[in-house]
Amino acid sequence: MKFAPTTDDPIEPRCPHFGICGGCKIQHISYFEQLEQKKLWVESLFGYPSLEIIGCDPPWRYRNKMEFTFSQDRKGEKFLGLLRKAGRVENLESCDLVSPWFTHILDAVRTWWKSTPLEAYHPPSNRGALRTLTLREGIHTNERMVFITLAGDEEIPVSEFASAVGEVDTLLVRRQHIAKKTPTYFTEEIVVGSGVIHEVLHDEEEREWKFRLRAASFFQPNTRQAEILYQRGLELLDLEGSETLLDLYCGTGSLGIFASRKAEKVLGIELLPDAVEDARVNIQANGVENMEVLQGDVGTILQNEKIRPDAVILDPPRVGLCAATIRILLEMRPKKILYISCNPRSQADNCARLMEGGYKLAVLQPVDQFPHTLHVENIVLLTLST
C-alpha cells in the first residue's frame, strides 16, 4: 500500500520524529485523505465496493499498549524507543499515539538505565540483558501495567527499576528464554500488584463488558475503535438469538463475549493456553452462561468435534486462515461468516477461496483503528449462496 498527498500542500507532521521513526508514516497526509486512500486500497484488494470507512475520532492518543526496544550502538550509547526506518532505535521524546503517561515512563526508565551498567540485548552475539519495555493502560479503567523483558536468566536491580517507574497498578519482569532445539518460552516475576489490569468495552446499549489483561494477553490496541468494530460487526451479522455461533481464534474471548447476548450458544476455539485461561475468567466475570472455550489448534478441533454452527466469527492472526481451516469451513457451510482482520491482503486471499466454495461477499466494511499508519482493520460479511 502506497500513500501520497493528493494535493501540492501536504500538512505539517505533528510528531518531531516523523520521517525517522518507523511508526506513523503518513502524518504528512490529512486524516480525511488517509481514510479515502485506505478505503480505496481495501476495495482494490477485493475488487468490490466497500461501505464508507469508519474513521477514528479523535485520531490521536488512541493506543492502549506500546512496546519499546532497548538498543546500544558500537560506542555504547543507549537508546530506548521505537525502531527507526533503518532498523536502529529512536530515542522518543514524545508520541501522539499514546497518552503522555507513556513518554513519562519511557523517560524515567531511560534515565534509570543510563545510571546502570546494564546492556541492551544484542541478538547476533546473544549478549546483554534488556530486550523491551512494554506499557499498557485501560482507556476506560485507567489501570496501568509496566513490564520489562529480559534475555534469559539475566538479572536487574528490580527495586531500583520499580522506583524509577513509580506508582502503577502492576509491574512485572519477564524473561525470554531461547535455546537451540527448544521452543522459546517466557517466565514472569510479579513485582507490584496482581500481574493483571482490566479494560472495559461498551456495547451499543452502553453496557459494560470487563476484560482481564495480562502481560501476554492480546487485546485490540485501540479500545474505543474496538467498541465500534465489534458493534458494527455484530450489526452486520444480524443474529436472531437462536443461533449457534462459532468464534475462531477467540483469544481472550472479547468478541465472543460481546456476541453472546445475541446468540443461543457461543463456542470459542483458541490455541494459546494462557489466552484460554483469560477467556474463561472473562466469561465468568461477565456472567456469560452460554459460551465455552476449547483450547487447541482450530483446524484440529474443527475436524474432531464435527461442529455445525449457524454462523462463524473470525479474527485470525495477520497471516490469515490455514488451508485446513478454509476446507473445514466449506464443509460446515455456516450461513454467515463474519471475518475481521488487521491484514486485508491475507483476508482477501482467504475470502476468494471461500467464495470459490459457495460464499458471496455481502459487505465490505473498513474500520480505521490505526490513524497515521499504513494499517487498517477490515470487516467482511460472507453469506452462503442459495
C-alpha positions in Angstrom: 0.0 0.0 0.0 1.5 3.4 -1.1 0.2 6.6 0.3 0.8 10.1 -1.0 -0.8 13.5 -0.5 -3.3 14.3 -3.3 -2.6 18.0 -3.1 0.6 20.0 -3.5 0.3 21.3 0.0 1.0 18.4 2.5 0.2 19.1 6.1 2.9 19.7 8.7 3.5 16.4 10.7 2.7 16.7 14.3 5.4 14.5 15.6 9.1 15.6 15.8 10.2 12.1 15.0 8.3 11.9 11.7 10.4 10.6 8.9 12.8 8.8 11.3 10.5 6.7 13.5 9.0 3.7 11.7 5.6 4.1 13.2 3.4 7.0 11.8 4.5 7.0 8.2 1.6 9.1 6.8 1.3 12.0 9.2 2.0 14.3 6.3 -1.3 13.4 4.7 -4.6 14.9 6.1 -6.7 12.4 8.0 -9.5 12.7 5.5 -7.2 11.7 2.7 -5.7 8.8 4.8 -9.2 7.4 5.2 -10.0 7.8 1.5 -6.8 6.1 0.4 -7.2 3.2 2.9 -10.8 2.7 1.6 -9.5 2.6 -2.0 -6.8 0.1 -1.1 -9.2 -2.3 0.6 -11.5 -2.1 -2.4 -8.6 -2.8 -4.8 -7.7 -5.9 -2.9 -11.3 -7.3 -3.0 -12.4 -5.9 -6.4 -15.6 -4.9 -4.6 -17.0 -1.6 -3.4 -16.9 -1.0 0.4 -19.2 0.9 2.7 -17.8 4.2 3.9 -14.7 3.7 6.0 -15.3 4.3 9.8 -12.7 6.8 11.0 -11.2 7.2 14.5 -12.4 10.2 16.5 -10.1 11.6 17.7 -7.2 10.2 15.6 -4.6 10.8 18.3 -3.9 9.3 21.7 -5.7 6.1 20.8 -3.3 3.3 21.6 -3.6 1.3 24.8 -0.3 -0.5 24.5 3.2 0.2 23.2 6.4 -1.8 23.1 9.7 0.0 23.2 13.1 -1.5 22.4 16.4 -1.2 24.2 19.4 -0.7 22.0 23.1 0.4 22.0 25.5 1.5 19.3 29.1 0.5 19.0 30.1 3.4 21.2 27.8 2.2 24.0 25.3 5.0 23.6 21.9 3.9 24.9 18.6 4.1 23.1 15.1 3.3 24.2 12.2 3.9 21.9 10.7 2.7 18.6 12.5 1.2 15.7 13.7 3.6 13.0 13.2 3.0 9.3 16.8 1.9 9.1 16.4 -0.7 11.8 18.0 1.3 14.6 16.1 2.6 17.6 14.9 6.2 18.0 15.0 7.8 21.5 11.4 9.1 21.6 10.8 12.5 23.2 7.0 12.2 22.6 4.4 10.1 20.8 1.0 11.4 20.0 -0.5 7.9 19.5 -0.5 7.3 23.3 -1.2 9.2 26.4 1.6 11.4 28.0 2.0 8.8 30.7 3.8 6.5 28.2 6.5 9.0 27.4 6.8 9.9 31.1 7.6 6.3 31.9 9.8 6.0 28.9 11.9 8.9 30.0 12.1 7.7 33.6 13.2 4.2 32.6 15.8 5.6 30.1 17.2 7.8 32.8 17.4 4.8 35.2 19.1 2.6 32.6 21.8 5.2 31.8 22.7 5.2 35.5 23.4 1.4 35.5 26.0 -0.8 33.7 23.2 -2.9 32.2 23.4 -3.5 28.5 20.8 -3.9 25.8 20.4 -7.4 24.4 22.3 -7.9 21.2 20.8 -10.8 19.2 23.8 -11.6 16.9 26.1 -12.1 19.9 23.3 -13.3 22.3 24.7 -10.9 24.9 23.1 -8.2 27.1 20.1 -8.2 29.5 17.5 -5.7 28.3 15.1 -6.5 25.5 11.9 -4.5 25.6 9.8 -2.2 27.8 6.1 -2.6 27.4 3.4 -0.2 28.7 -0.3 -0.9 28.8 -3.3 1.0 30.2 -7.0 0.6 30.4 -8.5 3.5 28.5 -11.8 3.2 30.4 -10.4 1.9 33.7 -7.2 4.0 34.0 -5.4 0.9 35.2 -1.7 0.7 34.2 0.8 -2.1 33.6 4.5 -1.9 33.0 6.7 -4.9 32.2 10.3 -5.2 31.2 11.5 -8.2 29.2 15.0 -9.6 29.8 17.1 -12.1 28.0 17.1 -15.5 29.6 18.3 -15.6 33.2 19.7 -12.1 33.3 19.1 -10.0 36.4 18.4 -6.3 37.1 18.1 -4.3 40.3 14.4 -4.8 40.5 13.7 -2.4 43.4 15.6 0.4 41.6 13.7 -0.3 38.4 10.4 -0.2 40.3 11.3 3.1 41.9 12.1 4.6 38.5 8.7 3.6 37.2 6.8 4.9 40.2 3.2 4.2 41.0 1.4 1.7 38.7 -1.3 -1.0 39.2 1.1 -3.8 38.3 4.8 -4.2 37.4 6.4 -7.3 36.1 9.8 -8.7 35.0 9.5 -11.1 32.1 12.3 -13.3 30.9 12.5 -14.6 27.3 14.3 -18.0 27.2 15.8 -19.0 23.8 17.9 -22.2 23.3 18.7 -24.3 20.3 16.3 -27.1 19.5 14.0 -25.7 22.3 10.8 -23.6 21.8 11.1 -20.1 23.1 9.3 -19.6 26.4 8.7 -16.8 28.9 8.7 -16.7 32.7 7.3 -13.9 34.8 8.0 -12.3 38.1 5.3 -10.0 39.6 6.9 -7.1 41.4 3.9 -4.9 42.1 0.2 -5.7 42.1 -1.5 -8.9 40.8 0.0 -9.1 37.4 -3.2 -8.1 35.6 -5.1 -5.0 34.7 -8.6 -4.6 33.3 -10.3 -2.9 30.4 -14.0 -2.3 29.6 -15.8 -2.4 26.3 -19.2 -0.8 25.8 -21.9 -2.3 23.5 -24.4 -0.3 21.5 -26.6 0.0 24.6 -23.7 1.3 26.7 -23.5 -1.9 28.8 -20.0 -2.5 30.2 -18.1 -5.7 29.5 -15.0 -6.2 31.6 -11.8 -8.0 30.5 -8.7 -9.2 32.3 -5.4 -8.4 30.6 -2.1 -10.0 31.5 1.3 -9.2 30.0 0.9 -11.6 27.1 -2.8 -11.1 26.6 -3.9 -10.0 23.1 -6.4 -7.2 23.2 -7.4 -4.7 20.4 -4.8 -1.9 20.7 -7.4 0.9 20.1 -10.1 0.4 22.8 -12.6 3.0 21.5 -12.4 1.7 17.9 -12.7 -1.9 19.2 -16.1 -1.0 20.6 -17.1 0.4 17.2 -15.6 -2.6 15.4 -17.4 -5.1 17.4 -20.7 -3.2 17.4 -20.6 -2.8 13.7 -19.6 -6.4 13.1 -22.4 -7.8 15.1 -24.8 -5.4 13.4 -23.8 -6.7 10.1 -24.0 -10.3 11.3 -27.6 -9.7 12.3 -28.1 -12.6 14.7 -31.7 -13.5 15.7 -30.8 -15.1 19.1 -31.4 -18.7 18.2 -28.0 -19.4 16.5 -25.0 -21.5 17.5 -22.1 -19.2 16.9 -18.5 -20.3 16.4 -15.7 -17.9 17.5 -12.4 -19.0 15.9 -9.1 -17.6 17.2 -11.1 -16.2 20.1 -8.1 -15.0 22.1 -9.2 -13.7 25.5 -12.9 -14.1 24.4 -13.7 -10.4 23.9 -15.6 -10.7 20.6 -17.4 -13.9 21.5 -18.4 -12.5 24.9 -19.6 -9.3 23.2 -21.7 -11.5 20.8 -23.1 -13.9 23.5 -26.2 -11.8 24.2 -27.2 -12.1 20.6 -26.8 -15.9 20.2 -28.2 -19.0 21.8 -24.7 -20.6 22.2 -21.1 -19.4 21.5 -18.2 -21.8 21.2 -14.7 -20.3 21.1 -11.5 -22.0 20.0 -8.1 -20.7 20.8 -4.6 -22.3 20.6 -2.8 -20.5 23.4 -3.4 -21.9 26.9 -2.9 -18.5 28.7 -5.4 -16.8 26.3 -7.9 -19.6 27.0 -7.5 -19.2 30.8 -8.1 -15.4 30.3 -11.2 -16.1 28.2 -12.7 -18.4 30.8 -12.1 -15.8 33.5 -13.7 -13.1 31.4 -16.7 -15.3 30.6 -17.3 -15.9 34.3 -16.6 -12.2 35.3 -19.2 -11.0 32.8 -21.8 -13.6 33.9 -22.0 -15.2 30.4 -23.6 -18.6 30.7 -23.9 -19.6 27.0 -20.2 -19.5 26.0 -17.4 -22.0 26.4 -13.9 -22.1 25.0 -11.9 -25.1 23.8 -8.1 -25.0 23.8 -6.2 -26.3 20.8 -5.5 -25.9 17.1 -8.5 -24.5 15.2 -8.2 -27.0 12.3 -7.7 -30.0 14.5 -10.6 -29.2 16.8 -13.0 -28.5 14.0 -12.1 -31.8 12.3 -12.6 -33.8 15.5 -15.6 -32.1 17.0 -17.9 -32.2 13.9 -19.4 -28.8 14.8 -22.3 -27.4 12.7 -22.6 -23.7 13.6 -25.2 -21.3 12.1 -22.6 -18.5 11.9 -18.9 -18.1 12.4 -16.9 -15.1 13.5 -13.2 -15.0 12.6 -10.4 -12.7 13.9 -7.2 -14.7 13.0 -3.5 -13.7 13.1 -2.2 -11.5 10.3 -1.2 -14.5 8.2 -4.9 -15.4 7.9 -6.5 -18.8 7.7 -4.7 -22.0 7.0 -5.9 -24.2 4.2 -7.3 -26.8 6.6 -9.5 -24.2 8.3 -10.8 -23.0 5.0 -11.6 -26.5 3.9 -13.4 -27.3 7.1 -15.4 -24.1 6.9 -16.6 -25.1 3.5 -17.5 -28.5 4.8 -19.5 -27.0 7.7 -21.2 -24.4 5.4 -22.4 -21.9 8.1 -25.0 -19.5 6.7 -22.8 -16.5 7.6 -19.2 -15.8 8.2 -18.0 -12.6 9.8 -14.3 -12.2 9.1 -12.4 -9.4 10.9 -8.8 -8.8 10.1 -5.9 -6.3 10.5 -4.4 -7.6 7.3 -6.9 -7.1 4.4 -4.4 -8.7 2.0 -4.5 -12.1 3.6 -8.2 -11.6 4.3 -8.9 -11.0 0.6 -7.0 -14.2 -0.4 -8.9 -16.2 2.2 -12.3 -14.8 1.1 -11.5 -15.6 -2.5 -11.1 -19.2 -1.5 -14.3 -19.2 0.4 -16.2 -17.6 -2.4 -14.9 -20.2 -4.8 -16.6 -22.7 -2.4 -20.0 -21.2 -2.5 -20.0 -18.0 -0.5 -20.7 -14.5 -1.7 -19.3 -11.2 -0.4 -22.2 -9.4 1.1 -20.5 -6.4 2.9 -17.0 -4.9 3.0 -16.6 -2.5 5.9 -13.1 -0.9 6.6 -12.6 0.5 10.1 -9.5 2.7 10.8 -8.0 1.5 14.1 -4.6 2.9 13.3 -4.6 6.5 12.1 -1.4 7.9 10.6 0.0 4.4 10.0 -0.2 2.1 6.9 -2.6 -0.3 8.7 -6.4 -0.6 8.6 -8.9 -3.1 10.1 -11.5 -4.6 7.8 -14.8 -6.4 8.3 -16.1 -8.8 5.7 -19.5 -10.5 5.8 -19.8 -13.6 3.7 -23.2 -15.3 3.1 -23.8 -18.8 1.8 -25.2 -18.7 -1.8 -28.5 -20.4 -2.2 
